[in-house]
Amino acid sequence: VLLILASGLFPLQAILGMGASESAWRILFLSVFAVVATITTLSTHGWFNQFLSISTLILVGLWAYGFPKIGVSFMPALDEGTTLDMPVTVPRASITQAIDDLKARDALVRGFPEVESVIGKAGRADTPTDPAPLDMVETFINFRPKAIWPRRVLSFNDALKQTIITMRELERVGLIAPGWDPEDRSSLLNEAAQKALERYDEVQRELASLRFVEMESELAPRLGMELIQRVVSHCTGGFQWLGPDKTLSPELLLEMHTHLLPGIGLAMARHISPGEVEKQARLLMEALAEKKLLKDPAEAMQVIPTAAEYVRSRISGKPPVLADRLVAELTTLRDQFWQDEVRKLDRELFYLGTGTFVWLGMEELLIGSRDLGKQPTGDLGREITELLDATLAERLGKRDAETVPARFGELRQSLETDFQQWVILWKRQGGPKGDLIDDEMGRVLQIPGWSNIFTQPIINRIEMLSTGVRTDVGIKVFGQDLSTIDRICKLVEKVVKPVPGARDVVAAPIMGKGYLEIEIDRERAARFGVTVEDAQLAIETAIGGREVTQTVEKRERFPVRIRYSRVEREDENVVRKLLVTGSQSTKTEKEPDGENRVLQNDKNHRIGSVHLSGGRKLVPLTAFAVIKVTEGPAMIKSENGQMMNAVTLNVRGRDMVGFIEEARRVVEQKVTLPEGVHIEWSGEFEHQVRAARTLLIAFPVVVLVIFVLLYMTYKDWMDSVLIMLALPEALAGGAFFLYFFPKIQFGWDTPPHDFSVAVWVGFIACFGMAAETGIIMMVYLREAIDKRGGLENIQSLEELREAILEGAVHRLRPKLLTEGVAILAIFPMVFAQGVGAEVLASMALPVLGGLLISDEVVDLFLPVRFYWVRRARWLKLHPEKTIAA
């Protein structure tokens, strides 16, 4: 039964390198079911018991067949502690527009209380290896420690539950008319809960951000003064102190405060840097030396190590320094301050948040019922309308907050009190799969003209170098024509967006860049005595710049380039006025009106003495050229000699390989590729495919090596098989833990751990440890038989049974101790925190689950199986007792 249930959850096909193929899983699931059913039927005596067994297994199999499956991916998504926001916009975005939008985005991100700092960049960096165009910005988002993240999140299920309660109360008091259609009622409840929750998040976010700013402002001077006191205390306790007292007067302490570096207190409130602390300590000691209170500041920086510092220095090989001691003391003070203040903030957010959501839920329900025609009529209806209009005016800033009518205030107070009795607020979940990035930031950063792409710095660089795309998945479209490639990319983007799990789907814009196009009319140019070479030279010099000479500085030469100022070349209208010199043979003839008519449509260009140079005529560029701005490609990408563009996207809420296979099917069905165009899929899943090929060989080899070693140890292939039977149960236990443990830890809506390379490694270790447990049991069972002189000297099956029971039960304590030590050693890995904890948990869960299940199987079933094997052998050795048996 355990194997059938585990097969319903576990991607069996991934073990054979078939990814997330549904058809392959069905075949393997039916194969496992057939094997289990056959063995169970053959092992059961009596047709009724056989019928009951097979019927039960069929019911279990039908139930397990519909289980949601564990996904398949390359590696668990790591939380690097920093997020990289890489949105894209139209290629024609100007520098000013890109900078303004970048500032606006960074300001919105900085408004999150979990965010510590934001660093943004627009356009190309000053390096030859940064291919970022101006239309793509990069923002590095650094977060505060998760221990001080505020509890401000209300889950949607709790919000919906409270909205249902609120609607019942509104119907009871007559503020909403009864008689709802079930579908309309459900739609109203979901919509009201979602809108109220979004507004609630905004209120909580603003309050928490404001409180964090106040906390930093309060903590900064305290840390600065604490640093001064710690440095002074260190100096007064040393041999370099010259002062009359061991302490400084309050006036002198305040004077020392002026020697602090600008902003050092605020910087330490966020992050305490040993280098900055050491620099500040030196400045303070130099200030004390100037006041003749300290002999030598350099000598005063030396420390006498404590016992703990001495041991630490001997282990690390780094001598103790004053900066490390100061950092440790200041960090303890800062962390304690943050913990106390955040605890107060959590209480404030709880009481304010519950009241806020109750009121917002009432407001959204009243608005929705009014739109659906369920608002009461008469005075009560007018009172509701006035209240809703007042709240809308307050939100728009057109009116100050007014007193809530008593009818609504009493209802709100009653609902708020009941709400506070059962609701729990949570912290936001960080990381690539957390709701902070995937949900809230995605909603807040909805800026027109920009498409959001969230990733992480390290994995982004790895993906860019290995696959050429900056997201989890890249769909590369190859072809010979840019317009066709652009059309196919937009079509692929359209069909992939609805696939479950797709996030940040963006077809990289090809067209849309403005190009200044100048077409020279040779006949008209010849009419004015202008050659094409002269025109091109003038355009090059004015717009692009031209090298005219070189300057020699010692042994180095530097080119000297000239071009027009920005004002003279900033747009196409100014470029039309560029003057080009005609040929030498063209003579200037003064017309009666003093003007040379060289422009059409009665637009004259005056030729004066300032235009004349050596008898040549200066002709405006627009007189013989068509100047216009045309739309062209922003960047032409190529790969393997073919033009290419990519549709980039991230995968959230499901496994990578399963998403790729579903998206491939959708694209193949809905996108018709013209001749000469083909699609390639690129991204992290390519690593999973390569790893699966390697592990497809390594995994069976490990199992085979375990079996060979067992056979070489016992010289009995049947005993080796009995021990190896613990491996399928270990696989089942690991599958159960992969599926259920995240749900128990973070909530039932949490997806299970994907089957990744880390899980592969965990299962390999689990198989070895499960075999080890079987070996321990087998040793005691064989020892119990040998104590009685072997099967030859055992006189009856009852004696054989007693011997096996003695080996299985009487030696249970050492077996449990051995198994318990292994489980306790692995258990902390499941709850590891910090960068890389996701990999540890993915490796530890299969081992922990496999050991717990396989240990029970070994303790309960291995003695039974061992008995039946030895029973058959005993009957062969004692044929005269076969009939009696």
C-alpha positions in Angstrom: 0.0 0.0 0.0 2.8 2.4 0.9 4.4 1.8 -2.5 1.2 2.5 -4.4 0.5 5.7 -2.4 4.1 6.9 -2.9 3.9 6.1 -6.7 0.9 8.4 -6.9 2.9 11.3 -5.5 6.4 10.6 -6.8 7.6 11.3 -10.4 8.8 7.7 -11.1 9.7 8.6 -14.7 12.3 11.1 -13.5 14.4 8.3 -12.1 14.6 6.9 -15.6 15.5 10.4 -17.1 12.1 11.0 -18.6 11.5 14.4 -16.9 7.9 15.1 -16.1 6.3 13.0 -18.9 2.7 12.1 -17.9 2.5 9.1 -20.2 5.8 7.6 -18.8 4.5 8.1 -15.3 1.2 6.3 -16.1 3.1 3.3 -17.5 5.4 3.1 -14.4 2.5 3.6 -12.0 0.6 0.8 -13.5 3.7 -1.4 -13.5 4.2 -0.7 -9.8 0.6 -1.5 -9.1 0.7 -4.7 -11.1 3.9 -5.9 -9.3 2.5 -5.1 -5.8 -0.9 -6.6 -6.6 0.7 -9.8 -8.0 3.0 -10.3 -5.0 0.2 -9.6 -2.6 -2.2 -12.0 -4.3 0.4 -14.8 -4.4 1.3 -14.3 -0.8 -2.3 -14.5 0.4 -4.0 -17.8 1.1 -7.7 -18.4 0.3 -9.7 -17.0 -2.5 -11.8 -14.7 -0.3 -8.7 -13.1 1.2 -7.2 -12.8 -2.3 -10.3 -11.1 -3.6 -10.4 -8.8 -0.6 -6.7 -7.9 -1.0 -6.9 -7.2 -4.7 -10.1 -5.1 -4.3 -8.5 -3.0 -1.6 -5.4 -2.4 -3.7 -7.6 -1.4 -6.6 -9.4 1.2 -4.5 -6.0 2.5 -3.1 -4.6 2.6 -6.7 -7.6 4.6 -8.0 -7.2 7.0 -5.1 -3.4 7.4 -5.6 -3.8 7.8 -9.4 -5.4 11.3 -8.8 -2.8 12.6 -6.4 -1.0 15.8 -7.2 2.5 15.0 -8.3 5.9 16.1 -7.0 7.5 18.3 -9.6 10.9 17.9 -11.4 13.6 20.6 -11.5 17.3 20.9 -11.7 18.1 22.4 -8.3 16.1 23.9 -5.5 15.6 27.7 -5.9 18.2 29.3 -3.6 17.4 32.5 -1.7 20.5 34.6 -2.2 19.1 37.3 0.2 19.2 39.9 -2.7 16.8 40.4 -5.5 17.6 41.8 -9.0 14.8 43.7 -10.6 15.4 43.8 -14.4 12.4 45.4 -16.1 12.4 46.2 -19.8 10.6 49.0 -21.7 10.3 50.2 -25.3 13.6 50.7 -27.1 12.9 54.4 -27.9 12.9 55.4 -24.2 15.0 58.5 -23.7 17.7 58.9 -21.1 15.6 61.3 -19.1 12.5 59.0 -19.2 14.5 56.0 -18.2 16.1 57.8 -15.2 12.8 59.2 -14.1 11.1 55.8 -14.3 14.0 54.2 -12.5 13.7 56.7 -9.6 10.0 56.0 -9.4 10.5 52.3 -9.3 13.2 52.5 -6.7 11.1 54.8 -4.5 8.2 52.2 -4.6 10.6 49.4 -3.7 12.2 51.4 -0.9 8.7 51.7 0.6 8.7 48.0 1.6 9.7 47.6 5.3 11.6 44.4 4.4 13.9 46.3 2.1 17.1 47.8 3.5 18.6 49.5 0.4 18.0 49.9 -3.3 20.7 50.5 -5.9 19.6 51.2 -9.5 21.4 51.4 -12.9 20.0 52.4 -16.3 21.8 51.8 -19.6 25.3 50.5 -20.3 27.9 50.4 -17.6 31.4 51.7 -18.2 32.6 48.3 -19.3 32.9 46.5 -22.6 31.1 43.4 -21.3 27.8 45.0 -20.3 25.3 44.5 -23.1 22.4 46.3 -21.3 20.7 48.8 -23.6 19.1 52.0 -22.2 15.7 50.4 -22.2 16.7 47.8 -19.6 17.4 48.9 -16.0 18.9 46.9 -13.2 17.9 47.4 -9.5 19.6 45.5 -6.7 17.3 45.1 -3.7 19.0 44.3 -0.4 16.8 43.0 2.4 16.9 43.4 6.1 17.5 40.3 8.2 14.4 38.1 8.2 14.4 38.0 12.0 13.2 41.6 12.1 10.6 41.4 9.2 7.3 42.6 10.6 4.2 40.4 10.9 1.9 42.3 8.6 0.4 39.7 6.2 -3.1 38.4 6.3 -3.6 35.2 4.3 -6.3 35.2 1.6 -8.1 32.3 3.3 -8.4 34.3 6.5 -9.4 37.4 4.6 -12.1 35.5 2.7 -13.4 33.9 6.0 -13.7 37.3 7.6 -15.4 38.8 4.5 -18.0 36.0 4.7 -18.6 36.8 8.4 -18.9 40.5 7.6 -21.4 40.0 4.8 -23.6 37.9 7.1 -23.6 40.7 9.7 -24.4 43.3 7.0 -27.3 41.2 5.8 -28.5 40.7 9.4 -28.6 44.4 10.2 -30.2 45.3 6.8 -27.2 47.1 5.2 -27.3 44.6 2.4 -30.5 43.2 0.9 -30.9 39.4 1.1 -31.9 37.1 -1.7 -28.5 36.6 -3.5 -27.8 34.2 -6.3 -25.1 31.8 -5.1 -22.8 32.6 -8.0 -23.1 36.3 -7.6 -22.6 36.0 -3.9 -19.4 33.9 -4.3 -18.1 36.4 -6.9 -18.8 39.4 -4.7 -17.1 37.7 -1.7 -14.0 36.8 -3.6 -13.7 40.2 -5.3 -14.3 42.1 -2.1 -11.8 40.0 -0.1 -9.1 40.5 -2.8 -9.6 44.3 -3.1 -9.8 44.8 0.6 -6.7 42.7 1.1 -4.7 44.8 -1.5 -5.7 48.0 0.3 -4.9 46.4 3.6 -1.4 45.5 2.4 -0.9 49.1 1.3 -1.9 50.5 4.7 0.3 48.0 6.6 3.2 48.5 4.3 3.2 52.3 4.8 2.9 52.1 8.5 5.7 49.5 8.9 8.0 51.5 6.6 7.3 54.7 8.6 8.1 52.9 11.9 11.3 51.4 10.5 12.5 54.9 9.5 11.7 56.1 13.0 13.6 53.2 14.5 16.7 53.9 12.5 16.6 57.5 13.4 16.3 56.6 17.1 19.0 53.9 16.9 21.6 55.9 15.0 22.6 58.3 17.8 22.5 55.6 20.4 24.9 53.4 18.4 27.2 56.4 17.8 27.3 57.2 21.5 27.7 53.6 22.4 30.7 53.3 20.1 32.3 56.4 21.8 31.8 54.9 25.2 33.2 51.5 24.2 36.3 53.1 22.7 36.8 55.3 25.8 36.3 52.4 28.1 38.9 50.4 26.2 41.4 53.3 26.4 40.9 54.0 30.1 41.5 50.3 30.9 44.9 50.3 29.1 48.4 51.5 29.8 48.2 54.4 27.3 45.7 56.4 29.2 46.9 59.7 30.6 43.6 61.2 31.9 43.0 61.8 35.6 39.8 59.9 35.7 38.7 56.6 34.2 35.6 58.2 32.7 35.0 61.3 30.5 32.7 64.1 31.5 29.3 64.4 29.7 30.5 67.6 28.0 33.6 65.8 26.7 31.6 62.9 25.5 29.3 65.2 23.5 32.4 66.9 22.1 33.8 63.5 21.0 30.5 63.0 19.2 31.5 65.6 16.7 34.4 63.4 15.6 32.1 60.7 14.3 32.1 60.1 10.6 29.0 61.6 8.9 26.2 59.1 8.8 28.1 56.4 10.7 25.2 55.9 13.2 22.6 55.4 10.5 25.0 53.0 8.6 25.6 51.0 11.8 21.8 50.8 12.4 21.5 48.9 9.1 24.9 47.0 8.9 27.9 47.2 11.1 31.1 47.0 9.1 34.4 46.1 10.8 36.4 48.4 8.5 34.2 51.4 9.3 34.3 50.7 13.0 38.1 50.4 13.0 38.4 53.6 11.1 36.1 55.4 13.5 37.9 54.0 16.5 41.2 55.3 15.2 39.7 58.8 14.7 38.4 58.9 18.2 41.7 57.8 19.7 43.5 60.4 17.7 41.1 63.0 19.1 41.9 61.8 22.6 45.6 62.0 21.9 45.2 65.6 20.7 43.6 66.4 24.1 46.6 64.8 25.9 44.5 62.0 27.3 46.2 59.2 25.3 49.9 58.4 24.7 50.0 56.5 21.4 46.7 55.8 19.5 48.4 52.9 17.6 49.4 51.1 20.7 46.0 51.8 22.3 44.4 49.8 19.4 46.0 46.6 20.7 43.8 44.3 22.8 44.4 41.8 25.5 42.4 38.8 24.3 39.9 37.1 26.5 39.7 33.3 26.8 37.1 33.1 24.1 39.0 35.4 21.8 42.2 33.5 22.4 40.6 30.1 21.5 38.9 31.7 18.4 42.2 33.2 17.2 44.0 29.9 17.6 41.4 28.2 15.5 41.1 30.8 12.8 44.7 31.9 12.8 43.6 35.6 12.9 44.8 37.6 15.9 42.1 39.4 17.9 41.6 43.1 17.1 39.7 45.8 18.7 37.3 46.3 15.7 36.0 42.7 16.0 35.3 43.2 19.7 33.5 46.5 19.1 31.5 45.0 16.2 30.3 42.1 18.4 29.3 44.4 21.2 27.5 46.8 18.9 25.8 44.0 17.0 24.4 42.6 20.2 23.0 46.0 21.2 21.6 46.7 17.8 19.9 43.2 17.4 18.3 43.6 20.9 17.0 47.0 20.0 15.5 45.7 16.7 13.9 42.7 18.4 12.3 44.8 21.1 11.0 47.5 18.7 9.8 45.0 16.0 7.9 43.1 18.8 6.1 46.4 19.6 5.5 47.1 15.9 3.9 43.6 15.5 1.4 44.4 18.2 0.6 47.8 16.6 0.2 46.2 13.1 -2.1 43.5 14.5 -4.5 45.8 16.2 -4.5 48.4 13.5 -4.5 45.8 10.7 -7.5 43.9 12.0 -9.6 47.1 12.4 -8.4 48.3 8.9 -9.4 45.1 7.2 -12.8 44.9 8.8 -13.6 48.4 7.7 -12.2 47.9 4.2 -14.1 44.6 3.9 -17.4 46.4 4.9 -16.6 49.2 2.4 -15.9 46.8 -0.5 -19.0 44.7 0.2 -21.2 47.8 0.3 -19.8 49.1 -3.0 -20.2 45.7 -4.6 -23.8 45.3 -3.4 -24.6 48.8 -4.6 -23.2 47.9 -8.1 -25.3 44.8 -8.1 -28.5 46.5 -7.0 -28.6 45.0 -3.5 -28.4 48.3 -1.6 -31.3 49.1 0.6 -33.6 52.0 -0.4 -34.8 55.0 1.6 -32.9 56.8 4.3 -30.6 53.8 5.0 -29.6 53.7 1.3 -28.8 57.4 1.2 -26.8 57.1 4.4 -24.7 54.2 2.9 -24.2 56.3 -0.3 -23.0 59.3 1.7 -20.6 57.2 3.7 -19.1 55.6 0.5 -18.8 59.0 -1.2 -17.0 60.3 1.9 -14.6 57.5 2.1 -13.8 57.8 -1.7 -13.2 61.6 -1.2 -10.9 60.8 1.7 -8.9 58.3 -0.4 -8.5 60.8 -3.1 -7.3 63.5 -0.6 -10.3 65.8 -1.3 -11.7 65.7 2.2 -10.4 65.0 5.7 -11.6 61.9 7.5 -15.0 62.2 9.0 -16.6 60.5 12.0 -18.1 57.2 11.1 -21.9 57.0 11.8 -22.8 55.2 15.0 -24.5 52.4 13.1 -21.4 51.5 11.2 -19.0 52.1 14.1 -20.7 49.7 16.4 -20.8 47.0 13.8 -17.2 47.6 13.0 -16.2 47.4 16.6 -18.1 44.1 17.1 -16.6 42.5 14.0 -13.1 43.7 14.9 -13.2 42.2 18.4 -14.3 38.8 17.1 -11.7 39.0 14.3 -8.9 39.5 16.7 -9.8 36.4 18.6 -8.8 33.9 15.9 -6.7 35.6 13.2 -2.9 35.4 12.9 -0.7 37.8 11.0 2.3 36.3 9.2 5.7 37.5 7.9 6.2 37.9 4.2 8.1 35.0 2.6 11.3 36.0 0.8 13.2 34.2 -1.9 12.4 33.5 -5.5 9.2 31.5 -4.5 8.1 33.8 -1.7 5.1 36.0 -1.8 7.0 39.2 -1.2 8.6 39.2 -4.7 6.1 37.1 -6.7 2.9 38.7 -5.3 3.2 42.1 -3.6 6.2 43.6 -5.4 4.7 42.4 -8.7 1.4 44.2 -7.9 3.0 47.4 -6.6 5.5 47.8 -9.5 2.9 48.1 -12.2 4.4 51.1 -14.1 3.0 51.8 -17.6 5.4 50.8 -20.4 7.5 48.5 -18.2 7.5 44.7 -17.9 8.7 43.3 -14.6 11.4 40.6 -14.5 12.6 39.5 -11.0 15.6 37.3 -10.6 18.7 37.1 -8.3 22.2 38.4 -9.0 24.2 35.2 -8.8 21.8 32.9 -10.6 21.2 35.6 -13.2 24.9 35.8 -14.1 25.1 32.0 -14.2 22.1 31.8 -16.5 23.4 34.5 -18.7 26.7 32.8 -19.1 25.4 29.3 -19.6 22.2 29.8 -21.5 22.3 33.4 -22.8 19.0 34.4 -21.2 18.6 36.3 -17.9 15.5 34.4 -16.7 14.6 30.8 -15.8 13.4 30.0 -19.3 14.2 31.5 -22.7 12.3 30.5 -25.9 14.7 31.4 -28.8 13.2 32.0 -32.2 15.6 31.7 -35.1 15.0 33.0 -38.6 16.2 35.0 -41.6 13.8 38.0 -41.3 13.5 40.3 -38.3 9.9 41.1 -38.9 9.0 37.4 -39.0 11.0 36.7 -35.9 9.3 39.5 -34.1 5.8 38.3 -35.1 6.5 34.7 -34.0 8.0 36.0 -30.7 4.8 38.0 -29.9 2.7 35.0 -30.8 4.7 32.7 -28.6 4.4 35.2 -25.7 0.6 35.3 -26.2 0.2 31.5 -26.1 2.7 30.9 -23.2 1.2 33.5 -20.8 -1.9 31.5 -19.9 0.2 28.4 -19.0 0.0 27.8 -15.2 3.3 28.9 -13.6 4.4 31.4 -16.2 5.6 34.7 -14.8 7.2 37.8 -16.3 6.6 36.6 -19.9 8.3 39.2 -22.2 9.1 39.0 -25.9 12.2 41.1 -26.2 11.3 44.0 -28.4 13.2 44.1 -31.7 11.7 47.0 -33.5 11.0 50.4 -32.0 14.4 52.1 -32.0 14.5 55.5 -33.8 17.1 55.8 -36.5 18.0 59.1 -38.3 17.9 58.3 -42.0 19.4 60.7 -44.6 18.8 59.9 -48.3 20.9 62.1 -50.6 19.3 63.1 -53.9 22.4 63.0 -56.2 20.8 65.1 -59.0 19.8 67.9 -56.6 23.2 67.7 -54.9 24.9 68.0 -58.3 22.7 71.1 -59.0 24.2 72.8 -56.0 27.7 71.6 -56.7 27.8 69.2 -53.7 29.3 65.8 -54.1 28.2 62.8 -52.1 31.6 62.6 -50.5 31.3 66.2 -49.3 27.8 65.6 -47.9 28.8 62.4 -46.1 32.0 64.0 -44.7 29.9 66.9 -43.3 27.3 64.6 -41.7 30.0 62.4 -40.2 31.8 65.4 -38.7 28.7 67.1 -37.4 26.9 64.1 -35.9 29.4 61.3 -35.2 32.7 63.3 -34.9 35.8 63.0 -37.1 39.4 62.7 -36.2 41.3 65.8 -37.6 44.7 65.5 -36.1 46.7 63.9 -33.3 48.5 65.2 -30.2 51.7 63.8 -29.0 52.3 63.6 -25.3 55.8 62.3 -24.7 55.7 58.7 -26.2 51.9 58.6 -26.5 49.6 59.8 -29.3 46.0 60.8 -28.8 43.5 61.5 -31.5 41.7 64.9 -31.6 38.1 64.6 -32.8 35.7 67.4 -33.5 31.9 67.5 -33.9 29.0 69.9 -33.4 27.7 70.7 -30.0 24.6 68.8 -28.8 22.3 71.8 -29.5 23.3 71.7 -33.2 22.6 67.9 -33.6 19.9 67.1 -31.0 17.0 66.2 -33.4 16.2 65.8 -37.1 15.0 69.4 -37.5 18.4 70.8 -36.4 20.2 68.3 -38.6 18.2 69.6 -41.6 20.0 73.0 -41.2 23.5 71.5 -41.4 25.5 73.4 -44.0 27.5 71.5 -46.6 30.2 73.1 -48.7 29.7 73.1 -52.5 32.4 72.5 -55.1 35.1 75.1 -55.9 33.7 75.8 -59.4 30.4 77.0 -58.0 30.3 80.8 -58.0 28.3 83.0 -55.8 26.1 85.3 -57.7 24.3 88.1 -56.0 20.7 88.2 -56.9 18.8 91.5 -57.0 17.0 90.8 -53.7 20.2 89.8 -52.0 19.1 86.1 -51.5 19.9 82.9 -53.2 16.8 80.8 -53.7 18.0 77.3 -52.9 14.9 76.1 -51.0 11.6 75.1 -52.4 8.1 76.0 -51.2 9.0 79.7 -51.0 11.4 79.0 -48.1 14.5 81.1 -48.7 17.9 80.7 -47.1 19.9 84.0 -46.8 23.4 83.8 -48.0 25.6 86.4 -46.4 29.3 87.0 -45.9 29.4 84.7 -42.9 28.5 81.8 -45.2 31.2 82.4 -47.7 34.5 80.6 -47.5 37.0 80.8 -50.2 34.3 81.4 -52.9 32.4 78.2 -52.0 28.7 78.0 -51.5 27.3 76.6 -48.2 24.1 74.7 -48.9 21.7 73.4 -46.1 21.4 69.6 -46.0 17.7 69.7 -46.5 18.1 71.3 -49.9 19.3 68.0 -51.5 18.5 65.3 -48.9 15.5 63.7 -47.4 15.9 63.5 -43.6 13.6 61.5 -41.4 13.4 59.3 -38.4 12.5 55.7 -39.2 11.8 52.8 -36.9 14.4 50.0 -36.8 15.7 47.2 -34.7 17.0 48.1 -31.2 19.5 45.3 -31.3 20.1 42.5 -33.8 21.0 39.3 -32.0 22.5 36.3 -33.6 23.5 32.8 -32.6 25.2 30.1 -34.6 25.1 32.4 -37.6 21.4 33.0 -37.5 19.3 36.0 -36.4 17.6 35.3 -33.1 15.2 36.9 -30.6 14.0 35.4 -27.3 10.9 35.2 -25.2 12.0 35.3 -21.6 10.0 34.1 -18.6 10.2 32.9 -15.0 8.5 29.8 -13.5 6.7 30.2 -10.2 4.4 27.9 -8.2 5.2 24.7 -10.1 8.2 22.5 -11.2 10.4 23.7 -14.0 10.5 20.5 -16.1 6.7 20.0 -15.9 6.1 23.6 -17.0 8.5 23.2 -20.0 6.8 20.1 -21.2 3.3 21.7 -21.0 4.5 24.9 -22.6 6.2 23.0 -25.4 2.9 21.2 -26.2 1.0 24.5 -26.2 3.5 26.2 -28.5 3.5 23.2 -30.9 -0.3 23.2 -31.1 -1.0 26.9 -31.4 2.1 28.4 -33.2 2.6 27.6 -36.9 6.2 28.3 -37.8 6.9 29.6 -41.4 9.6 28.1 -43.5 13.1 28.9 -42.3 12.0 29.6 -38.7 12.6 27.2 -35.8 12.4 27.4 -32.0 14.9 26.3 -29.3 14.2 26.1 -25.6 16.9 27.3 -23.2 17.3 27.8 -19.5 18.0 26.1 -16.2 16.1 22.9 -17.3 19.0 22.1 -19.7 21.2 21.4 -16.7 18.5 19.1 -15.3 18.5 17.1 -18.6 22.2 16.7 -18.5 22.2 15.8 -14.8 19.4 13.2 -15.4 21.6 11.5 -18.1 24.5 11.3 -15.6 22.4 10.1 -12.7 20.6 7.7 -14.9 23.9 5.8 -14.9 25.0 6.6 -11.4 21.8 5.6 -9.7 21.6 2.0 -10.9 25.3 1.6 -10.4 24.9 2.6 -6.7 22.1 0.1 -6.2 24.2 -2.6 -8.0 27.3 -1.9 -5.9 25.2 -2.1 -2.7 23.9 -5.5 -3.8 27.3 -6.8 -4.8 28.8 -5.7 -1.5 26.0 -7.5 0.3 26.5 -10.6 -1.6 30.3 -10.6 -1.1 29.6 -10.2 2.7 27.0 -12.9 3.2 27.7 -15.2 0.3 23.9 -15.6 0.1 22.0 -13.9 -2.7 18.7 -14.4 -1.0 19.8 -12.5 2.2 21.1 -9.7 -0.1 17.7 -9.5 -1.8 16.0 -9.4 1.6 18.1 -6.4 2.6 17.6 -4.7 -0.7 13.8 -4.9 -0.3 14.2 -2.1 2.2 15.1 0.3 -0.6 11.6 0.6 -2.2 10.2 1.4 1.2 12.9 4.0 1.7 11.9 5.5 -1.6 8.3 5.6 -0.4 9.2 7.3 2.9 11.3 9.9 1.1 8.4 10.7 -1.3 6.0 11.2 1.6 8.4 13.6 3.4 9.0 15.6 0.2 5.3 16.0 -0.3 4.0 16.5 3.3 6.8 18.2 5.2 6.6 21.6 3.5 2.8 21.6 3.9 3.2 20.9 7.6 5.9 23.5 8.1 4.5 26.4 6.0 0.8 25.6 5.5 -1.2 23.2 3.4 -1.1 25.4 0.3 2.7 25.2 0.1 3.9 23.1 -2.9 6.0 20.1 -2.2 9.8 19.9 -2.7 10.6 19.3 -6.4 12.5 16.2 -7.4 15.9 17.7 -8.2 19.6 16.7 -8.3 19.8 17.4 -4.5 17.0 15.0 -3.9 18.8 12.4 -6.1 21.8 12.7 -3.9 19.6 12.4 -0.8 18.0 9.2 -2.1 21.4 7.7 -2.9 22.5 8.4 0.7 19.1 7.1 2.0 19.5 3.8 0.1 22.9 3.3 1.7 21.6 4.0 5.2 18.5 1.9 4.7 20.7 -1.0 3.6 22.9 -0.4 6.7 19.8 -0.8 8.9 18.9 -4.0 7.1 22.5 -5.3 7.6 22.2 -4.7 11.4 19.0 -6.7 11.6 20.4 -9.4 9.3 23.5 -9.8 11.5 21.4 -10.4 14.6 19.0 -12.8 12.8 21.9 -14.9 11.4 23.6 -14.8 14.7 20.5 -16.2 16.4 20.4 -19.1 13.9 24.1 -19.8 14.3 23.8 -19.9 18.1 21.6 -23.0 17.7 24.1 -24.7 15.5 22.5 -23.7 12.2 19.4 -25.0 10.4 20.8 -28.5 10.5 20.5 -28.6 14.4 17.2 -26.9 14.7 14.7 -29.6 15.4 11.4 -27.9 14.6 9.8 -24.9 13.0 8.8 -23.6 16.4 12.4 -23.6 17.5 13.2 -21.7 14.2 10.5 -19.2 15.0 11.8 -18.7 18.5 15.4 -18.1 17.3 14.3 -15.5 14.8 12.1 -13.7 17.4 15.1 -13.7 19.7 17.3 -12.1 17.0 14.6 -9.6 16.1 13.2 -8.6 19.4 15.8 -9.2 22.0 18.4 -7.1 20.1 15.9 -4.3 19.3 17.6 -1.7 21.6 21.0 -1.6 19.8 19.2 -1.4 16.4 17.0 1.5 17.5 19.9 3.3 19.0 21.9 3.0 15.7 18.9 4.2 13.7 18.1 7.0 16.2 21.6 8.4 16.1 21.4 8.7 12.3 18.0 10.3 12.3 19.0 12.8 15.0 22.1 13.7 13.1 20.1 14.5 9.9 17.1 16.2 11.6 18.7 19.7 12.1 19.5 19.9 8.3 15.8 20.0 7.6 15.4 23.3 9.6 18.6 24.9 8.4 18.5 28.7 7.8 20.4 31.0 5.5 21.9 30.8 2.0 22.0 27.2 0.8 19.5 25.9 3.3 17.2 24.9 0.5 19.8 22.4 -0.8 20.4 20.9 2.6 16.7 20.4 3.2 16.2 18.8 -0.2 19.0 16.3 0.6 17.9 15.7 4.2 14.2 15.1 3.6 14.6 11.9 1.5 17.1 10.5 4.0 15.0 11.3 7.0 11.7 10.0 5.5 13.4 7.0 4.0 15.0 6.0 7.3 11.8 6.4 9.3 9.8 4.2 6.9 12.5 1.7 6.1 13.4 1.2 9.7 9.8 0.2 10.5 9.8 -2.0 7.5 13.0 -3.6 8.5 12.0 -4.1 12.1 8.6 -5.6 11.2 8.9 -7.3 7.9 12.5 -8.4 7.5 12.2 -11.0 10.3 9.0 -12.3 8.7 10.7 -12.6 5.3 13.8 -14.1 6.8 11.7 -16.7 8.5 10.0 -17.8 5.3 13.3 -18.1 3.5 14.8 -20.1 6.4 11.7 -22.1 6.7 11.9 -23.2 3.0 15.6 -24.1 3.5 14.8 -26.0 6.8 12.1 -28.1 5.1 14.6 -29.0 2.4 17.1 -30.1 5.0 14.4 -32.1 6.9 12.2 -33.7 4.2 10.8 -36.2 6.6 9.1 -33.3 8.4 7.7 -31.6 5.3 4.4 -33.4 5.5 4.0 -32.6 9.2 4.8 -28.9 8.5 
